[in-house]
Amino acid sequence: MKSSKSVRITIISTLVIIALFVFCYFWFIRPMYLNNLDQNKTVSLEKEQIIRFGKYPDQGEVFSIELEIKGNAKSNLDIYLSNENGPQHTAAVKGKNLEFTYKNDWYGDSCYIEMVPRGKRGGKAEINCRFLALE
């Protein structure tokens, strides 16, 4: 009798966990990541660069941004992030193996990334940008 009761509890627990996963997927994961695709660009660090990313036309009101920059540079690099309202963030990143991540609130439809090599120029950077917006 106890074994049939524990089987019933196991089945109910499994169904509850599956239902929670489906709920989280449809209400949080899919709207946040599958409906807000990322954008990628590769840039040369031979000179100062200004790179622009913009939200997709079918995206709603932007509330956050995820930005990742990886690559290699011959010198340290200054990174300036701004939107249509002006400067939002400044970072100094060590050269050689570049790794910079920025995840924060963002209320503009565009992101301008100014990359300024401090010394020797050269190298490449891969930039991945994702605007998170409400549907």
DRENLO-174769 format. One record per atom (N, C-alpha, C): residue in one letter; residue number from 0; x, y, z. Coordinates in steps of 0.2 Angstrom, whole numbers, plus 2048, in hexadecimal, padded with zeros to 3 digits. Layout:
> rest:nr:xx:yy:zz
> A:NUM:X:Y:Z .
...
//
This chain:
> rest:nr:xx:yy:zz
> M:0:804:7FA:800 .
> M:0:800:800:800 .
> M:0:804:806:800 .
> K:1:80A:806:804 .
> K:1:80E:80C:804 .
> K:1:812:80D:7FD .
> S:2:813:808:7FA .
> S:2:817:809:7F3 .
> S:2:812:80C:7EE .
> S:3:80C:80A:7EE .
> S:3:807:80E:7E9 .
> S:3:806:815:7EB .
> K:4:806:817:7F2 .
> K:4:806:81E:7F4 .
> K:4:80C:822:7F2 .
> S:5:812:81F:7F2 .
> S:5:818:822:7F0 .
> S:5:819:823:7E9 .
> V:6:816:81E:7E5 .
> V:6:816:81F:7DE .
> V:6:811:824:7DC .
> R:7:80B:825:7DF .
> R:7:807:82A:7DD .
> R:7:80A:831:7DF .
> I:8:80D:832:7E5 .
> I:8:811:838:7E6 .
> I:8:816:83A:7E1 .
> T:9:81A:835:7DF .
> T:9:81F:836:7DA .
> T:9:81C:838:7D4 .
> I:10:817:835:7D1 .
> I:10:814:837:7CB .
> I:10:811:83E:7CC .
> I:11:80E:840:7D1 .
> I:11:80B:847:7D2 .
> I:11:811:84C:7D2 .
> S:12:816:84A:7D6 .
> S:12:81C:84F:7D6 .
> S:12:81F:850:7D0 .
> T:13:820:84B:7CC .
> T:13:822:84B:7C5 .
> T:13:81E:850:7C1 .
> L:14:818:84F:7C1 .
> L:14:813:853:7BD .
> L:14:813:85A:7BF .
> V:15:814:85C:7C6 .
> V:15:814:862:7C8 .
> V:15:81B:866:7C5 .
> I:16:820:862:7C6 .
> I:16:827:865:7C3 .
> I:16:826:866:7BC .
> I:17:823:862:7B8 .
> I:17:823:863:7B1 .
> I:17:81E:869:7AF .
> A:18:819:869:7B3 .
> A:18:814:86F:7B2 .
> A:18:818:876:7B4 .
> L:19:81C:876:7B9 .
> L:19:820:87C:7BB .
> L:19:825:87D:7B5 .
> F:20:828:878:7B2 .
> F:20:82D:879:7AD .
> F:20:82A:87C:7A7 .
> V:21:824:87A:7A5 .
> V:21:820:87C:79F .
> V:21:81E:883:7A0 .
> F:22:81C:885:7A6 .
> F:22:81A:88C:7A8 .
> F:22:820:890:7A8 .
> C:23:825:88F:7AA .
> C:23:82B:893:7AA .
> C:23:82E:894:7A3 .
> Y:24:82D:88F:79F .
> Y:24:830:88F:798 .
> Y:24:82B:894:794 .
> F:25:825:893:795 .
> F:25:820:898:791 .
> F:25:820:89F:793 .
> W:26:821:8A0:79A .
> W:26:820:8A6:79D .
> W:26:826:8AA:79E .
> F:27:82C:8A7:79E .
> F:27:832:8AA:79F .
> F:27:838:8A9:79A .
> I:28:839:8A3:799 .
> I:28:83F:8A1:795 .
> I:28:83D:8A3:78D .
> R:29:838:8A1:78B .
> R:29:836:8A2:784 .
> R:29:836:8A9:782 .
> P:30:832:8AD:786 .
> P:30:831:8B4:785 .
> P:30:838:8B8:785 .
> M:31:83C:8B6:78A .
> M:31:842:8BA:78C .
> M:31:848:8B8:787 .
> Y:32:849:8B2:785 .
> Y:32:84E:8B0:781 .
> Y:32:84D:8AE:77A .
> L:33:847:8AA:779 .
> L:33:846:8A8:772 .
> L:33:843:8AE:76E .
> N:34:83F:8B2:771 .
> N:34:83C:8B8:76D .
> N:34:841:8BE:76D .
> N:35:847:8BE:770 .
> N:35:84B:8C3:770 .
> N:35:852:8C1:76D .
> L:36:853:8C0:767 .
> L:36:859:8BD:764 .
> L:36:85F:8C1:765 .
> D:37:865:8BE:765 .
> D:37:86B:8C2:766 .
> D:37:86D:8C4:75F .
> Q:38:872:8C9:75F .
> Q:38:875:8CC:759 .
> Q:38:87D:8CB:75A .
> N:39:880:8CA:755 .
> N:39:887:8C9:755 .
> N:39:88B:8CD:750 .
> K:40:891:8D0:752 .
> K:40:895:8D3:74E .
> K:40:89D:8D2:750 .
> T:41:8A1:8D1:74B .
> T:41:8A8:8D1:74C .
> T:41:8AB:8D7:749 .
> V:42:8B0:8DA:74E .
> V:42:8B3:8E1:74C .
> V:42:8BA:8E0:74D .
> S:43:8BE:8E4:749 .
> S:43:8C5:8E5:749 .
> S:43:8C7:8EA:74E .
> L:44:8CC:8E9:752 .
> L:44:8CE:8EE:757 .
> L:44:8D4:8F2:754 .
> E:45:8D5:8F2:74E .
> E:45:8DA:8F6:74A .
> E:45:8D9:8FE:74C .
> K:46:8D3:900:74D .
> K:46:8D2:907:74E .
> K:46:8CC:907:753 .
> E:47:8CA:90D:755 .
> E:47:8C5:90E:759 .
> E:47:8BE:90D:755 .
> Q:48:8BA:909:759 .
> Q:48:8B4:907:755 .
> Q:48:8AD:909:759 .
> I:49:8A8:90B:756 .
> I:49:8A2:90C:759 .
> I:49:89D:907:755 .
> I:50:89A:902:759 .
> I:50:896:8FD:756 .
> I:50:88F:8FE:759 .
> R:51:88A:8FE:755 .
> R:51:883:8FF:757 .
> R:51:87F:8F9:756 .
> F:52:87B:8F7:75B .
> F:52:876:8F2:75B .
> F:52:86F:8F5:75D .
> G:53:86A:8F3:75A .
> G:53:863:8F5:75B .
> G:53:85E:8EF:75C .
> K:54:859:8F1:75F .
> K:54:854:8EB:761 .
> K:54:851:8EA:75A .
> Y:55:84E:8E4:75A .
> Y:55:84B:8E1:754 .
> Y:55:844:8E5:753 .
> P:56:841:8E6:74D .
> P:56:83B:8EA:74C .
> P:56:835:8E7:750 .
> D:57:835:8E0:751 .
> D:57:82F:8DD:754 .
> D:57:830:8DD:75B .
> Q:58:835:8DF:75E .
> Q:58:836:8DF:765 .
> Q:58:832:8E5:769 .
> G:59:830:8E3:76F .
> G:59:82C:8E8:772 .
> G:59:831:8ED:776 .
> E:60:82F:8F0:77C .
> E:60:833:8F4:77F .
> E:60:839:8F1:783 .
> V:61:83F:8F3:781 .
> V:61:845:8F0:784 .
> V:61:845:8F2:78C .
> F:62:847:8ED:790 .
> F:62:848:8EE:797 .
> F:62:84F:8EC:799 .
> S:63:853:8E8:795 .
> S:63:859:8E6:797 .
> S:63:85E:8E4:791 .
> I:64:864:8E4:792 .
> I:64:869:8E2:78D .
> I:64:86E:8DD:790 .
> E:65:870:8D8:78B .
> E:65:875:8D4:78D .
> E:65:87B:8D4:787 .
> L:66:881:8D6:789 .
> L:66:886:8D8:785 .
> L:66:88C:8D4:787 .
> E:67:88F:8D0:782 .
> E:67:895:8CC:783 .
> E:67:89A:8CE:77E .
> I:68:8A0:8CF:780 .
> I:68:8A6:8D1:77B .
> I:68:8AC:8CC:77D .
> K:69:8AE:8C8:778 .
> K:69:8B3:8C4:778 .
> K:69:8B8:8C5:773 .
> G:70:8BE:8C3:774 .
> G:70:8C3:8C4:76E .
> G:70:8CA:8C5:771 .
> N:71:8CE:8C8:76D .
> N:71:8D5:8C9:76F .
> N:71:8D7:8D0:76C .
> A:72:8DB:8D3:770 .
> A:72:8DE:8DA:76E .
> A:72:8E5:8DB:770 .
> K:73:8E8:8DF:76D .
> K:73:8EF:8E0:76E .
> K:73:8F1:8E5:774 .
> S:74:8EB:8E8:776 .
> S:74:8EC:8ED:77C .
> S:74:8E6:8ED:780 .
> N:75:8E6:8F1:785 .
> N:75:8E0:8F1:789 .
> N:75:8DB:8F5:785 .
> L:76:8D4:8F5:787 .
> L:76:8CF:8F8:783 .
> L:76:8CA:8FB:788 .
> D:77:8C8:901:786 .
> D:77:8C2:905:789 .
> D:77:8BC:904:785 .
> I:78:8B7:902:789 .
> I:78:8B0:901:786 .
> I:78:8AB:906:789 .
> Y:79:8A8:909:784 .
> Y:79:8A2:90E:786 .
> Y:79:89C:90C:784 .
> L:80:897:90B:788 .
> L:80:890:909:786 .
> L:80:88B:90F:786 .
> S:81:887:910:781 .
> S:81:883:915:782 .
> S:81:87C:913:77E .
> N:82:877:917:77F .
> N:82:871:916:77B .
> N:82:86F:91D:779 .
> E:83:869:91E:776 .
> E:83:867:924:773 .
> E:83:866:929:779 .
> N:84:866:928:77F .
> N:84:866:92C:785 .
> N:84:86D:92E:787 .
> G:85:872:92C:784 .
> G:85:879:92D:786 .
> G:85:87D:928:789 .
> P:86:883:929:78C .
> P:86:887:924:78F .
> P:86:883:920:795 .
> Q:87:885:919:795 .
> Q:87:882:915:79A .
> Q:87:887:912:79E .
> H:88:88C:910:79B .
> H:88:891:90C:79F .
> H:88:898:90C:79C .
> T:89:89D:90C:7A0 .
> T:89:8A4:90D:79D .
> T:89:8A8:907:7A1 .
> A:90:8AC:904:79D .
> A:90:8B0:8FE:79F .
> A:90:8B7:8FE:79C .
> A:91:8BC:8FC:7A0 .
> A:91:8C3:8FB:79E .
> A:91:8C5:8F4:79E .
> V:92:8C7:8F1:798 .
> V:92:8C7:8EA:798 .
> V:92:8CF:8E8:796 .
> K:93:8D2:8E4:799 .
> K:93:8D9:8E2:798 .
> K:93:8D9:8DF:791 .
> G:94:8DF:8E0:78E .
> G:94:8E0:8DD:787 .
> G:94:8E1:8D6:787 .
> K:95:8E4:8D3:782 .
> K:95:8E5:8CC:781 .
> K:95:8DF:8C8:780 .
> N:96:8DD:8C5:785 .
> N:96:8D6:8C1:785 .
> N:96:8D1:8C6:787 .
> L:97:8CD:8C9:783 .
> L:97:8C7:8CD:785 .
> L:97:8C2:8C9:787 .
> E:98:8BF:8CB:78D .
> E:98:8B9:8C8:78F .
> E:98:8B5:8CD:793 .
> F:99:8AF:8CF:791 .
> F:99:8AB:8D5:794 .
> F:99:8A4:8D3:793 .
> T:100:8A0:8D3:799 .
> T:100:899:8D1:799 .
> T:100:896:8D7:79C .
> Y:101:890:8D9:799 .
> Y:101:88C:8DE:79C .
> Y:101:885:8DC:79C .
> K:102:881:8DB:7A1 .
> K:102:87A:8D9:7A2 .
> K:102:877:8DE:7A7 .
> N:103:873:8E2:7A4 .
> N:103:870:8E7:7A8 .
> N:103:869:8EA:7A6 .
> D:104:866:8EE:7AA .
> D:104:860:8F2:7A7 .
> D:104:862:8F6:7A1 .
> W:105:85E:8F7:79C .
> W:105:85F:8FB:796 .
> W:105:858:8FD:794 .
> Y:106:857:903:793 .
> Y:106:851:906:791 .
> Y:106:851:909:78A .
> G:107:856:908:786 .
> G:107:857:90B:77F .
> G:107:856:906:77A .
> D:108:854:908:774 .
> D:108:853:903:76E .
> D:108:85A:902:76B .
> S:109:85F:905:76C .
> S:109:866:904:769 .
> S:109:86B:904:76E .
> C:110:871:901:76C .
> C:110:877:901:771 .
> C:110:87D:903:76C .
> Y:111:880:908:76E .
> Y:111:886:90A:76B .
> Y:111:88C:908:76F .
> I:112:891:904:76C .
> I:112:897:901:770 .
> I:112:89D:905:76C .
> E:113:8A0:909:770 .
> E:113:8A6:90C:76E .
> E:113:8AC:908:771 .
> M:114:8B1:905:76C .
> M:114:8B6:901:76F .
> M:114:8BD:905:76D .
> V:115:8C1:907:772 .
> V:115:8C7:90B:771 .
> V:115:8CD:907:773 .
> P:116:8D1:905:76F .
> P:116:8D7:902:771 .
> P:116:8DC:907:774 .
> R:117:8DF:906:77A .
> R:117:8E3:90B:77D .
> R:117:8EA:90B:77A .
> G:118:8ED:906:778 .
> G:118:8F4:906:776 .
> G:118:8F5:903:76F .
> K:119:8F8:8FD:76F .
> K:119:8F9:8FA:768 .
> K:119:8F2:8F8:765 .
> R:120:8F1:8F9:75F .
> R:120:8EB:8F7:75C .
> R:120:8EB:8F1:758 .
> G:121:8E6:8ED:759 .
> G:121:8E6:8E7:755 .
> G:121:8E2:8E2:759 .
> G:122:8DF:8DD:756 .
> G:122:8DB:8D7:759 .
> G:122:8D4:8D8:756 .
> K:123:8D0:8D3:759 .
> K:123:8C9:8D3:757 .
> K:123:8C5:8D1:75D .
> A:124:8BF:8D4:75C .
> A:124:8BA:8D3:762 .
> A:124:8B3:8D0:75F .
> E:125:8B0:8CB:762 .
> E:125:8AA:8C9:760 .
> E:125:8A5:8CC:765 .
> I:126:8A0:8CF:763 .
> I:126:89B:8D2:767 .
> I:126:894:8CF:766 .
> N:127:891:8CD:76C .
> N:127:88A:8CA:76C .
> N:127:886:8CE:770 .
> C:128:880:8D0:76D .
> C:128:87C:8D5:771 .
> C:128:875:8D2:770 .
> R:129:871:8D3:776 .
> R:129:86A:8D1:776 .
> R:129:866:8D6:77A .
> F:130:861:8D9:777 .
> F:130:85C:8DD:77A .
> F:130:857:8D9:77D .
> L:131:855:8DA:783 .
> L:131:84F:8D6:786 .
> L:131:849:8DB:786 .
> A:132:844:8D9:783 .
> A:132:83E:8DD:783 .
> A:132:838:8DA:784 .
> L:133:833:8DD:786 .
> L:133:82C:8DB:788 .
> L:133:829:8DA:781 .
> E:134:825:8D5:781 .
> E:134:821:8D3:77A .
> E:134:81C:8D8:779 .
//
